[in-house]
Amino acid sequence: MTKISETSRNWWHEETEGVAFTHAMDMQLLHSEQSPYQKIEVFEHEVFGRVLTLDDLVQASHSDEFMYHEMAVHVPLLGRKREKAEVLIVGGGDGGILREALRHDFVSRVVMVEIDRRVVEISREYLAINGDYDDPRVELIIGDAADYMREARARGDKFDLIILDLSEPVGPSSSVFTREFCEDFSACIKPDGVVLDSDSIFVGKSRAYFLQELCGDKDQNLVSIMQRDRLLPHVAGYRSIVQLYPAAEFGFFLYSLDGYDYSKPVKEHWGRHYNPALHTASFALPTWWKENLGF
């Protein structure tokens, strides 16, 4: 049990609505501003290091960002043999997904679409996660992902991997939590491509919940849309922990046309969190996942 000091003057509390897991952390504020889209703040915590929050919700910290970013990138990229891969990152302003994707020489192109330029700039200044925007393989687009996806579909653009690195379905992210957006990204993967989505998961007394359900319309979270409407016919899941995300139980979801099994890495890679054994083990799912989430 954590003992909360009554004398602390720097307690930061995560904003919540309804049922939620939340944080209360003794942190020093380093930067705060209101961008055209959201409140962006960076804190310093004695144990967790720098912590990035958007609209009072934790997005990344020095202590655990690699847990999320490595598992989001290396499982879909190394779970299938490719001579080259074109990657689309939707969101990802902290730079971590970009950093991990660029570790692989066979990644020939990365397009990153982030609505808020200030998230990119502040993350580069304060977090130093080191996504290399100067790499010649990278195209950074500052704009609305829903608009980009609609236009990419009209152009016939196709990707090997689309990573949806999104914040909660409120504020600037709300435009992408729709069936229309799901239709657009489903049309933009190659026949052997895959889309990666993710969310925090926790168990209630009667069923399991996605965090997206509690932040927005419970029927409009992306996993539910993709499972219900089968815009891409195959949905698979794997799991990890991310300690500063709600409940720490974190799910990754793979949407594909061909239902390829990504559980066995075709190439060896070792990160701070990811490794080949963990890659395979992450597909071993609890019974309650299968009973409640359909995986």
C-alpha positions in Angstrom: 0.0 0.0 0.0 1.3 3.5 -0.9 1.4 6.0 1.9 0.5 9.5 0.7 2.4 12.3 2.4 0.1 15.0 3.8 2.9 17.5 3.6 3.5 17.3 -0.2 2.6 20.4 -2.1 3.1 19.1 -5.7 0.5 16.4 -6.0 -0.8 16.1 -9.5 -4.1 14.2 -10.1 -5.2 12.7 -13.4 -8.6 13.9 -14.6 -11.3 11.2 -14.7 -14.9 10.7 -15.4 -17.1 7.8 -14.2 -15.3 4.5 -13.5 -11.6 4.8 -13.9 -8.2 4.0 -12.5 -6.2 7.2 -11.8 -2.9 8.6 -10.8 -1.9 10.9 -8.0 1.8 11.7 -8.2 4.1 14.1 -6.4 5.7 15.8 -9.4 7.3 19.1 -10.3 5.8 21.0 -13.2 8.4 21.8 -15.9 6.2 23.1 -18.7 2.6 23.9 -19.3 0.8 25.4 -22.3 -2.5 25.3 -24.1 -2.0 24.4 -27.8 -4.8 25.0 -30.3 -5.9 21.4 -29.6 -5.1 20.5 -26.0 -3.4 21.3 -22.7 0.2 19.9 -22.8 2.2 19.5 -19.7 5.6 17.9 -18.7 6.4 17.0 -15.2 9.5 15.6 -13.4 8.9 12.7 -11.0 11.7 11.4 -8.7 11.1 7.8 -9.7 9.4 7.9 -13.1 11.4 10.8 -14.6 9.8 13.1 -17.1 6.0 12.5 -17.6 4.0 13.9 -20.5 0.3 14.6 -20.1 -2.3 15.7 -22.5 -5.5 17.3 -21.2 -4.5 15.9 -17.7 -4.1 12.3 -18.9 -0.7 10.5 -18.8 0.7 9.7 -22.2 4.3 8.7 -21.7 7.1 8.7 -19.1 10.8 8.1 -19.2 10.3 5.0 -16.9 8.0 3.0 -19.1 7.6 4.5 -22.6 9.8 1.8 -24.1 7.5 -1.0 -22.8 4.7 0.4 -25.0 6.7 1.6 -28.0 8.8 -1.6 -28.4 5.8 -4.0 -28.2 3.7 -1.8 -30.5 6.4 -1.8 -33.3 8.5 -4.9 -33.1 5.7 -7.5 -32.8 3.9 -6.6 -36.1 7.2 -5.7 -37.9 9.1 -8.8 -36.9 6.2 -11.2 -36.8 6.2 -11.6 -40.6 9.1 -11.7 -43.1 9.2 -8.7 -45.4 11.9 -7.5 -47.8 10.8 -4.0 -47.1 8.0 -2.3 -45.2 6.2 1.0 -45.5 4.8 2.2 -42.2 2.1 4.7 -41.4 2.0 6.1 -37.8 -1.3 7.8 -36.8 -0.5 10.1 -33.9 2.7 9.3 -32.1 3.8 12.8 -31.4 6.1 11.8 -28.6 8.4 10.1 -31.2 8.7 6.7 -29.6 6.9 4.7 -32.3 9.0 6.4 -34.9 12.2 5.7 -33.0 11.5 2.0 -32.8 10.3 1.7 -36.4 13.5 3.3 -37.7 15.6 0.6 -35.9 14.9 -1.8 -38.8 16.8 -1.4 -42.1 14.0 -3.1 -44.0 11.6 -0.2 -43.1 11.9 1.8 -46.3 9.3 4.6 -45.6 7.6 6.0 -42.5 4.7 8.5 -42.8 3.7 10.0 -39.4 0.5 12.1 -39.1 0.2 14.1 -35.9 -2.5 16.8 -35.5 -0.6 18.9 -32.9 2.8 20.2 -33.8 3.5 21.4 -30.3 3.3 17.8 -29.0 6.2 16.9 -31.3 8.2 20.0 -30.4 7.7 19.7 -26.7 8.4 16.0 -26.7 11.7 16.6 -28.5 12.7 19.3 -26.1 11.7 17.7 -22.8 11.4 13.9 -23.3 14.3 13.2 -25.7 12.7 10.0 -26.8 14.7 10.5 -30.0 12.4 9.9 -32.9 14.6 10.9 -35.8 12.5 13.2 -38.0 15.5 14.0 -40.1 15.9 10.4 -41.3 15.3 10.5 -45.1 12.8 7.7 -44.8 10.5 9.9 -42.7 7.6 12.1 -43.8 6.0 14.1 -41.0 2.6 15.5 -41.7 1.0 17.9 -39.3 -2.7 17.6 -39.8 -5.9 15.7 -38.9 -5.5 11.9 -39.3 -9.1 11.5 -40.4 -8.6 13.9 -43.3 -5.3 12.3 -44.2 -6.7 8.8 -44.1 -9.7 9.8 -46.3 -7.3 11.4 -48.8 -4.9 8.4 -48.7 -7.7 6.0 -49.5 -8.8 8.2 -52.4 -5.2 8.2 -53.8 -5.0 4.4 -53.4 -2.1 4.6 -50.9 -1.2 1.2 -49.3 1.0 0.4 -46.3 2.4 -2.8 -44.8 1.8 -1.6 -41.3 -0.5 1.1 -39.9 0.0 1.9 -36.2 -2.8 3.8 -34.5 -0.9 5.5 -31.7 -3.8 7.5 -30.4 -4.7 9.3 -27.1 -8.1 8.8 -25.5 -11.2 9.5 -27.7 -11.7 13.0 -26.5 -10.4 16.4 -27.8 -8.3 16.2 -31.0 -8.5 12.4 -31.2 -12.3 12.2 -31.3 -12.5 12.6 -35.1 -10.8 9.2 -35.6 -13.0 7.1 -33.4 -15.6 6.5 -36.1 -16.7 3.8 -38.5 -15.7 6.0 -41.4 -12.1 6.3 -40.1 -12.0 2.5 -39.7 -13.2 2.0 -43.3 -10.5 4.4 -44.5 -7.6 2.7 -42.8 -8.9 -0.7 -43.7 -8.7 0.3 -47.3 -5.1 1.5 -47.0 -3.3 -1.7 -46.1 -1.7 -4.1 -48.5 -3.2 -7.6 -48.9 -0.5 -9.0 -46.5 -0.5 -5.9 -44.3 -1.7 -5.3 -40.8 -3.2 -2.5 -38.6 -2.2 -2.2 -35.0 -4.5 -0.7 -32.4 -4.2 -0.7 -28.6 -6.0 0.1 -25.4 -5.9 -0.3 -21.7 -8.1 -3.2 -20.4 -9.5 -4.0 -17.0 -12.0 -6.4 -15.5 -15.3 -5.4 -13.9 -17.6 -7.7 -11.9 -19.6 -8.7 -15.0 -17.2 -8.1 -18.0 -14.0 -6.6 -19.2 -13.7 -3.0 -20.3 -11.6 -1.0 -22.8 -10.5 2.4 -21.6 -11.9 3.9 -24.9 -15.4 2.8 -23.8 -15.2 4.9 -20.6 -13.8 8.0 -22.3 -16.2 8.1 -25.2 -19.2 6.2 -26.7 -19.0 2.6 -25.5 -20.0 1.3 -28.9 -17.5 3.5 -30.8 -14.2 2.3 -29.5 -12.1 1.0 -32.4 -11.8 -2.6 -31.2 -15.6 -2.9 -30.9 -16.1 -1.4 -34.4 -13.5 -3.7 -36.0 -14.9 -6.8 -34.2 -18.5 -6.0 -34.9 -18.3 -4.8 -38.5 -15.3 -7.0 -39.7 -14.0 -4.3 -42.0 -10.9 -6.4 -41.8 -12.0 -10.0 -41.3 -9.3 -11.1 -38.8 -8.7 -9.6 -35.4 -6.0 -11.0 -33.0 -4.7 -9.8 -29.7 -1.6 -9.8 -27.6 -0.7 -8.2 -24.3 1.9 -6.3 -22.3 2.2 -4.2 -19.2 2.7 -0.4 -19.2 3.0 0.6 -15.6 1.6 4.2 -15.8 -1.4 3.3 -18.0 -4.7 2.5 -16.3 -4.4 -0.8 -14.4 -1.1 -1.5 -16.3 -2.9 -4.3 -18.3 -2.5 -3.3 -21.9 -3.8 -4.9 -25.1 -2.6 -4.7 -28.7 -4.9 -5.6 -31.5 -4.0 -6.7 -35.0 -6.5 -6.2 -37.8 -5.7 -8.0 -41.1 -7.1 -9.4 -44.3 -5.4 -12.7 -44.2 -5.3 -13.7 -40.5 -1.6 -14.3 -40.5 -0.1 -15.5 -37.3 2.3 -12.9 -35.9 3.2 -14.8 -32.8 6.6 -16.1 -34.0 9.4 -13.6 -34.7 11.2 -14.1 -38.0 14.2 -12.1 -37.0 15.9 -11.7 -33.6 15.8 -8.3 -31.9 16.5 -7.3 -28.3 15.2 -4.0 -26.8 15.0 -2.8 -23.3 11.6 -4.6 -23.0 11.1 -6.6 -26.2 12.8 -9.9 -26.9 12.0 -12.9 -29.1 10.7 -15.0 -26.2 8.5 -12.2 -24.9 7.2 -11.7 -28.5 5.7 -15.2 -28.5 4.7 -15.2 -24.9 2.6 -12.0 -25.3 0.1 -14.0 -27.4 -0.6 -16.3 -24.5 -3.9 -14.7 -23.3 -5.8 -15.0 -20.0 -9.0 -16.9 -20.0 -11.0 -13.7 -19.2 -9.6 -12.1 -22.4 -11.1 -15.0 -24.5 -14.4 -15.0 -22.5 -14.9 -11.2 -22.4 -13.1 -9.8 -25.4 -13.4 -12.5 -28.0 -9.7 -13.2 -28.5 
